[in-house]
Each structure stands twice: as structure tokens, then as C-alpha cells.
Amino acid sequence: MRQRPYVRRHFLSLLGSVGLAMIAPPASSARDLGERYVCTNDECTPYYYDPRLGDPDQDVAPGTRFEDLPRDWICPVCGWTQSKFVPESQYQP
């Protein structure tokens, strides 16, 4: 039996945005984004880069992994480069 086009259109209109939300892929989880990184510069209060938050002051969008930061990104507190950052799991104050 062939489906009638108006039935399909009506069904899709009933779904609306709820139906589209169910079809859309899930958002990235924190696990996909990697862990937070900490600036280890002695002159810096520990600054934590959180990939879920990004860095809006330097135009880094939320969801940007530390590895994907622009090369010229610096610590917003002390100004040091990314070389001073370590994963939070390896940080020892």
C-alpha cells in the first residue's frame, strides 16, 4: 500500500520541533571534550581552562577542547602560553 503524501505531511507537522529534537544527535558530553587544564605558572592563581565553558574573553567558544585552542591563546590571568598548562589529573599544587 502506497502512503499518501498528505498523511506524511500531517504527521511531520505534528512532530514539530519535538520530533526534530528526537532525531538530532546528542550534544557532546564533557567526556568527549577532555578534561580541564590548569596553568602552572608560579605567579598565577591557578586558572582552570574548562572546555565546556571555553574562554569568551578571547573568543574561544564553549565546547573547544584544549588541544584545539588557537596557537596564540594565552592564560587570561598571567599571560603565559599553553606550554604552562597541564591536565587537571596531573596537577600538583
N, C-alpha and C positions, 0 to 999 in steps of 0.2 A: 504494500500500500504506500502510495506516494504522500509525503507530508505536504500540507497546504501552506503556502508562503505566509498567509495572514496569521495562521496559528503560531508559526515560529516568531514572527514579529511581535505578536501579542505576548508570548512567553518571555522574549528578551526584554520587552518594556516592563514586564512585571518584576524581572530580576533587578533592573536598575543598577545603581551603584553597589548594592549588596552583592549582586551576582558577580560584578567585576572584581570586587574585593576578594571574593572566594577564589577567583581564577588567578589573580595576581600572585607572583612568587612572594614568599615571606621575606621580610626585611632582614638585613644582615644582623646576626647576633653579635654580642660582644666577643664571643669566642672567635668568630670569623675575622674580627678586626685586630686581633692580637692584644697583648697586654699593655698596660700603661708603662711609660718610660719616665725615668727620674733624672734630673740634671744633678750631676755630682760635683759641680764647681763649689769649692770651699766658701766662696764669697756669696753664694746664692742660698736663699732659703729654699729648701727642696721644692722645685717646681715639677709637677707631675703632668706629663702630656698624656691626655686621655683621648684615644681615637674616637670614642663615642661623642665627645664634645668638640673635637677639633680645636682650632685657635682662631676665633672670629676676629681678633685684633690684627692678625696677619693674613687674613683672608684664606684660612685653611678650613674647609668645610667639615662639618661633622661626618664621621664615617671614614676619615682619611687615616690609613694606617701609618705608623711611624716611618716605615720603610718607603712610603710613597710621598713623604713630605718633600717640598721643593728643596733643592740643594742649598739655597740661600736662607732657609728658615733658621732662626736663632732662638735661643731661650728668651722668652719675653721678660724675664726677671733680671738676668745678669748679662745677656747679650752674647753668650758663648755659643759656639757651633754645636751641631748634632753629635760631634765626637765626644762630648762630655756627658752624653746620656747613656744610661744602661737600663735594661728591662727591670721592672719593679721587683721581680723574683730574685734578681742578683744584687739588688741594692742593700748595702750595709751602712747605716748611718754612723 
